[in-house]
Amino acid sequence: MIDTVSVTRYVTPLREGGSLPGLVEGDDLGTYVCKFRGAGQGVRVLVAEVIVSSLATRLGLRTPRLVALDLDPEIARYEADEEVQDLLNASPGLNLGIDFLPGAFGYEGEASTPPDVAARILWLDAFTANVDRTWRNPNLLLWHGDVWVIDHGAALYFHHAWSGGVTDPTRFAAQSWDIGDHVFGAAVGRLGATDAVIDLSDDDLAACVAQVPDAWLEPVPGAETPDDLRAAYVAFLSARLHTRAWLPREPAA
């Protein structure tokens, strides 16, 4: 699983989006962007972050190191902001930490992204059904001249339908993905060649899912243990990997 680091200090909120992530320091002397388990989206977005980040690494993409941040709510006693206090108090235990990249810049347009990298990012987002890499919100950073992919909580939407029990993976396997608003939609012509050289296996999928801490794998009917949940994620990802119904195609001339 991802490493666990204890939070030693809450530094400042990052008021982006609705989840109110914060900048924190850890006992390993690292600085992390913390996404809290007590935020409105719940722990399943943290699960998606870990799985998709691990997949990105296997595709040769750069993405910040992730850790599980062990948070003691006592830290909230020293925060004057009531909204931050409430979030810290609602998030005891393991939260998601994303390695802070000091001096990173936001996405600056297609010229800053090598075509093969753009195509791999597009493939990753299609495979994981990520709907949150648009022109309005590309979730890309430039750091030391390289493109880094971040923020994958909106991927793997299928697990949000598991409140009544794990659903059928074949529906996700065949579900098409809308390329229309993607920041790298113009790279669709390279997807066929990119797909041909990507070599993911079921073992790779299992290794990605294994990175998720047990504490975030909340039981649902029919999948009561963390291992049951891991098997369900692998089943969904494997079913999709062994089809290509989801892979966008270049429009016919």
N, C-alpha and C positions, 0 to 999 in steps of 0.2 A: 504494500500500500504506500501511498505518498507519505513522506516524513511528517512527523508531528513536532510543532514548535509552540512553546508557551508564549502568550502575549505578555509583554512587560509594560507597555505603555500605549495608550490610545493617543495618536498625534492630532489628527484633524479629520473632519468629514470631507468626503468628495461628493459634492452635491451634483451628481450626474444621474439622470434617470430617476426612477421612483424608489430604488432599493436602499439608497443612502449608504454606499460602501464607505469605508474609512481607511485612512492610512495609519498603520500600527507598527510598533517595533516588537521584535521577538527576542527570546533569550539566546538565540544564535547570532545576535547582533545584526540581523537582517531587517530590512524594511519591506513591508508588504501592503498591498491593497487587500483589505479584508472584506469579503462578502459574507454577510451574517446569515446564520440559519434562522434567525428570528424575523428576517425581512418578509414582506408579504408573499413573495413567490415560493417560499418554503425550501426544503432541502433538496427537492428533485432538480432544481436548477444547478445546485452544487454538484450533483451527480453528473449532469450533462456536461458541466464545465470540465470535470476530471476526465471523463471518457473521451470527449471530443479533442481535448488538448493532447491526450495520449495518442489518439489517432493521428493528429496533425504531426506530432513528432515522428511517427512511423512513416509518414508521407514525405519526410524531409523538410517540413516547414518549421520555422522558428516560432516558438511560443514560450512565454515566461514560465519558469519553474513554479509548480504548485506545491503547497504544503497544507496540512491541517493545522489550524491555529486553535490551540486550547485556551479558551477565554474564561477567566475568573470574573464574574459579574461585580466583584468588589471594585474593579477598575471604574465602574460607573459612578462611584461615590465622588470622584474627583472631576466629574464633567458638569459644567454649568448648563449646557444645552439639554433641555428636558427631552427633546426628540431623540438625541443621542443616548441619553440615560435609559430611555425606554427600550431602545434597540439593543443596548448592551445587556440589560437585565433579561431580555427575551432570548438571549443567545448564549447561554452557558454551554460549556463543552466545546466540541469541535466545530469550527467555522472554516471557510476556505480562504487561504492566503495566496495571493498572486505576487510573485516577485516584482518589486517596484523597479522600473527602468528609468533611472534619473536622466533627464534631458531628452527623453523620447519626444518625437513630434507625431502629430496626427497624419493621416493619409494625405498625400499631396497630388494625387492623380495617377493615371495609368503609367505615365512616363517613369514614375519612381519604382515600378514593379516589373521585374523581368517576366516576359511572357510565360515561361514555364512555371514560375511561381504562381502567377495569376491563375493559370489553368488548374494547378493542384489545389489551390484554395477553392476554386469553383467546384471541383470534383468533391472535395471534402464537404462543402456545404450542401451539395446535392445529395450525397450519400447520407448525411446526418439530418437532412431536412431542416437546415438552419435558415431561419427567415430574417435574421438580423445582421446582414452585411450589405446594407443598401447604400445608395449615394448619400442619403440623409444621415446614416449612422454606419460607417464602414467597419468599425471595430478593427482597425489596423493601426499599427504604430511603426514609425521609422526610427531605428536605433542603430547607431554606428553604421549607417548606410544600408542596413538590411530591413526587410519587411517582417514584422512580427504580427501574428494573428492572436486576438484576444476576445474575451467575452462570448462564450458559447452556451450560455444558459438557456437560450431560446431554441436550441437544437433538441432532437430526440423528443418531440412533442408527444409521442405515443404514450409515455409513462404518465402523463396527466389524466389519462382515461382509465387508470388502474384502480380507482377508488373502490370499485366493485369487484376487483379481481383482475388478474393479468388477461389481456385481450389476445386476439388471434394475430400472430406476427405476419401472416400472409397478406393482410391488408396493408400494413406498412411496407412490406416488400414490393408491392405493386404500385404504391402511391406515387404519382408523378410529382414533380417539384417545379415550381414556377420560377423561371430564370429572369422574369421581366424586370425587376427592380434591383437586381444584384449589381454590385459595383464592378464586377468583372464579367458581366454578361457578354461583352464583346469577345471574350476568350472562348466562347462556345465552340468555335471551329477547331480548337486544339484539344477538345475533350476526348475525342476518339483516340488520338495518339497517346494522351495522358493515361487514359483508362487501360490501354494496352500494356503499359509498363508498370502500373501499380500492382504490387504483389502482396496483398493482404490475405492472411489465412484466418481460419477459425481460431487457431491458437493465438494469433495476434489480437483478435477481438477479445478473447478471454483474458489475455494479459492486460489489455486496456481497462477492462471492467474490474479486474482484480485490484486496480489502483484505488478504488473507491473505499473509504472507511466504512466499517460496519455501521457506525452511528448514523449514517445518512441513508441507509437502506431500510426504510420503514416498512413493516409488514403490510401486506394486502391479502385479501382472501385468496387462498391457493398458493401463496408465496410468503410464508410466515417467517422465514429465516433469511439472513443476509445472503447465504449461498443460494437459496431459492431465487432471490431477486437477481443475483448475478447471472444465474442460468437463464432467467427471463430476458435480461438485456442481451446476452450473447445470442439467444434464439432470435430476437428481433433483428439484431445487426447481421447475423449470419444469413437470415432469410433474405434481407435486402442485398447483401453482398453477392448472393448467388442469382440475382436477376439484374437486368439493366433497364427495367421499365421506368425507373426514376431518372435515368441519365438524360439530360437535355440534349436535343439534337439541333444542329444548325438548320435553319429554315431552308426549304428547297428553293432554288432559284426560280 
